[in-house]
Amino acid sequence: MNRLDAAGVMLPEVRALSRPALDELAGHRREALTLPIVCEGARTDTLAELLQADPNRRAMWEDQVAACQRALAEFATATLVAAGHRMTVPDRYLAEPRWLLAQLGELRQRFAAGKSVNKLFQGTLAELAAACRIYGEILRITGDVDIVVAYVNCLRLRQELATRWSAWRKQLNLPQEPDEQAELRAARGWV
């Protein structure tokens, strides 16, 4: 009884249930516990069959796991930097993330060297610094740039994980996940 109480089981409420209601509750619990195991078993069986049948596919899977682990580690690091900050990055810049990251790198170098950006001589950088906002203010210091870089990297890594998993999702007959966090859950569940 002490173990049940320590586990958070509300003993008075359990005792108040009738026998049929308790049996029904236990049945639902057993069913809920076996469902993920059945689904997981089917997925891992399919994966095992694919990997055993073709050594090239096994190498591809190992590369997939390594790449996803790297991407998830980078995502965690970027999320720690960007989390909790209110920022605005215009869509026209997000449409070209590699260019944006390169420009932000240049902007960061200028700020780190103690230099500002001049609209006349560094027009593109000045426009970028004014368009991207942290708490409604323009980018002024390296910390501001680091936050925007982390945000852009989070978006880039989400897209990378989604792209990586789309091919494997088809091979493993996995259903398409409807929400934007799906690629992160998929990668965590398989690597």
N, C-alpha and C positions, 0 to 999 in steps of 0.2 A: 504494500500500500504506500509505503514511503517513497518507493521508486516512481510510482505513478504520480503521486503528488509532486515530487521533484520535477517530473517531466512535464508538468503543467496540466495534467488531466484533472478536470473539475469533477471530483468524485460525487458530490451531492447531485449534480446535474445528470451524471451517468446513472446513478441509483434511481433517479426520478423517471428515467425512460422505461417504457414497457418492454417486455421481452421481444415482441415483434419489431418494435422500433429499433431496439439494440441490434437485433439480427440484421435488419435492413442496413443500418449504419455500418456494421462490420462487413457486410457484403460490398457496399460501395467502396469502402476502404481497400478491401482486397482487390477489387477491380481496378481502382485507381493506381494501386501499386504495381500491378502486372502490366498495365497498358504501356508505360514507357519502356519496360523491359522488352516487350514484344516488338515494338517499333524499333528500338535500338538494336535488338538482335537481328532483325531483318536488314537493317542498314549495314551493320558490321559484317553480316554474312555476305551480302552483295559485294561489299568492299573486299573482303577476304578472297572471294571467288575471282574478282577482277585482278587482284594483285598476284594471285597464284597462277593464273592462266597466262600472264604476260609479264616477263621480267622488265620490259621497257616501261610498262605501266607502273610497275613497282618503283622504278627510278623516278618516274614522273611524280608519283605520290609522295615519295620522300622529299623531292624538291618542293612540292606543294606545301608539305608540313613545315619545312624549314623557312620558306618564304612567308607563310602565314604567321609563324612564331615571331619572325623578325618584324613583320608589319604590326602585329599586336603589341609588341614591346614598344615600337615607335609610337603607336597610337596611344598607349598608356602614358608615355612621357609627354607627348603633345597635349593630351587631355589635361594633365596636371597643370600645365602652363596656362592653357586657355580657359579652364573651368572657372566659373564664377565671375568672369569678366563680360561686360556688355560691350560688344563691338559691332561695327558696321563695316562691311566690305562690299562695295558695289558689285553687282553681278557682271558688269562688263570686265572687271578685273578677274573675277573668279572663273570666267569662261576660258582664261589662259593661265592656268596655275603655274606652269613652269616659268613663264615670263614674269608673272607676279612675284614668285619667290626670288627670282634673280634681281628684280628691281628692289624688293624689300631688303635683299642682301646688300645692295649698294647703299640704300638708305641707312641701313644699320651701320655700315662702315663709316659713313659720314658722321653720324651721331656719335659713334665710339671715338672718332678722332676729334670730337669737340666742334665739328663744323655744322653749320645749318645748311638748309637747302634754299637756293635762290631761284625765284621764279624765272629770272632772265637766263641764268646759266645752266640750271638743272630743272628745267620746266617740267619734264616728265616726273621726276622725283618729287618736286614740289606739289604737283597735281595729285600724285598718289598719296603723299603725306596728308593732304587736305581732304581727300576723298575717304580714306580709311579713318574710322573714328573709334576711340576707346572712351567709353562713358560720354559720348557726344563731343569729345575734344579731338583735335587733329593729333597726328603722331609727332612727338617732340623729342623722345628719348629712346635709347636702345631697348628699354623694357617694353615700351609700347610696340615697337617693331617685333620683338620676340613674341608677344601675345598674338599679333596678327599672323605671324609665320606659323605659330603652333596651330591656330585655327585653320589656316589653309592646309596645313599638313594633315589635320584630322579629316578634313573633307577629302583630300587626295587619298589617304590611306583607306577610308571607307570605300571609295570607288575601286581602289586596287583590290581590296578583299572581295567586293561584289563581283568583279571581273574574274578573279581567280576561281571563285566558287561556282560561277555559272556553268562552266564545262563539267565540273565534277557533279554538280546537282543533276544534270541530265544523265550522266553515266550511272549514278546511284539511284535514279528514279525518285529523287527527293522532291517534295512539292515546293512550288515557288512561295517564298515568304513575302507577305504583303507589306511589311513595314520596313522602315529605313534602318533599323538596328539588326536586321536579319543576318547580314553578312558577318557581323561581329559574333552573334550567337553561334552561327554555323561554324565559324573558324574555331571558336573556343571549344565547341563540342567535339571537334574532330582532331585537334592537335594537342 
